[in-house]
């Protein structure tokens, strides 16, 4: 049975293996150059006071970054659509299942062997691709220092995504019994599952931490802005709120907190919060916003309201625990889907 599955699948497997080899060679050559460039320019740029130009030059050289991130997002869905969905659906469409299931091989063995062989190929493909892209992008990721920005495209979770997408394709193909509709449904279903987990499950897989931080406004040449963020820039923000000293929430973020109306005579009203008790000096000069007394008066106004930013966040140190936790969810979902597919093949298909 394994030999039969391999004969049916070998063309696709060999094509993908060839593409992986070509990609591995290209990434190895380019990635070695990027590692050397990072070590010789970006790593020591602070000593030469040229970090801005060094970072810009490095990012210009890492021109494959966006394309590889998109590839990592697309590959699990493609594996589910092209390898998972046709696994049973094509047999049902062509009615070859009547021949396969009337031989000495039972439906259960036929289904499980096909799922095991092609599912393993999906996992290996996603795993090798994730390994290559994670290594190639490591200098760029160190430069950006925002691990949660690339959470879906690095390390462990792409492998779990691929297994889940494959299992979803198998089940939808078994139920729908038509290859093309099953492929479309697989891509759509996988996208919905990924969205729900990333938006609503991932931030709460581990109880997030909460921090109460000072709130401040800054006067700039283009207006007045706020700095609202987690304790460290590379933390994952779950929610951000602005509250008064009594705990009353006055906004979810700076954008919907309200306008800070500063008039020419120096009076100011913070919409939704209150009127500033002091005047804020302004002038008509091009650099009035850089005058220290203006910023100091603005901060005295904000301090009078006793505003705090309340940040709920996942620290960067939880990156790998969250990776393993989310991977476990998708692997568990894949196992459940395969069980549903097996039951459907045995009980619902005649």
JOVEN-V233611 format. One record per backbone hydrogen bond with DSSP energy under -0.5 kcal/mol. NH is the residue of the N-H (numbers start at 1). CO is the residue of the C=O. Records with the same first field share a line. If there is no record, write none. Layout:
NH=CO / CO
This chain:
5=1
6=2
7=3
8=4
9=5
10=6
13=9
14=10
15=11
16=12
17=13
18=14
19=15
20=16
21=17
22=18
23=19
24=20
25=21
26=22
27=23
28=24
29=25
30=26
31=27
32=28
33=29
34=30
35=31
36=32
37=33
38=34
39=35
40=36
41=37
42=37
43=38
45=42
47=44
48=44 / 45
49=45 / 46
50=45
54=50
55=51
56=52
57=53
58=54
59=55
60=56
61=57
62=58
63=61
65=62
68=64
69=65
70=66
71=67
72=68
73=69
74=70
75=71
76=72
78=74
79=75
80=76
81=77
82=78
83=79
84=79
85=80
87=84
89=85
90=86
91=86
92=88
93=89
94=90
95=91
96=91
97=91
98=95
100=96
101=97
102=99
103=100
110=106
111=107
112=108
113=109
114=110
115=111
116=112
117=113
118=114
119=115
120=116
121=117
122=118
123=119
124=120
125=121
126=122
127=123
128=124
129=125
130=126
131=127
132=128
133=129
134=130
135=131
136=132
137=133
138=134 / 135
141=137
142=138
143=139
144=140
145=141
149=146
150=146 / 147
151=148
153=150
154=151
157=154
159=156
160=156
161=157
162=158
163=159
164=160
165=161
166=162
167=163
168=164
169=165
170=166
171=167
172=168
173=169
174=170
175=171
176=172
177=173
182=178
183=179
184=180
185=181
186=182
187=183
188=184
189=185
190=186
191=187
192=188
193=189
194=190
195=191
196=192
197=193
198=194
199=195
200=196
201=196 / 197
202=197
204=201
205=202
209=313
211=311
213=211 / 309
215=307
218=225
220=218 / 223
223=220
225=218
227=216
228=226
235=232
236=314
237=235
238=312
239=312
241=310
242=251
243=308
244=248
245=305
247=244
250=242
251=242
257=253 / 254
258=254
261=259 / 269
262=260
263=261 / 267
266=263
269=261
270=274
271=259 / 269
273=270
274=270
276=268
280=266
281=279
288=285
290=287
291=288
294=291
295=291
296=292
297=293
298=294
299=295
300=296
301=297
302=298
303=299
304=300
305=301 / 302
306=303
307=302
308=243
309=213
310=241 / 308
311=211 / 309
312=239
313=209
314=236
315=313
318=315
319=316
322=318
323=319
324=320
325=321
326=322
327=323
328=324
329=325
330=326
331=327
332=328
333=329
334=330
335=331
336=332
337=333
338=334
339=335
340=336
341=337
342=338
343=339
344=340
345=341
346=342
347=343
348=344
349=344
350=348
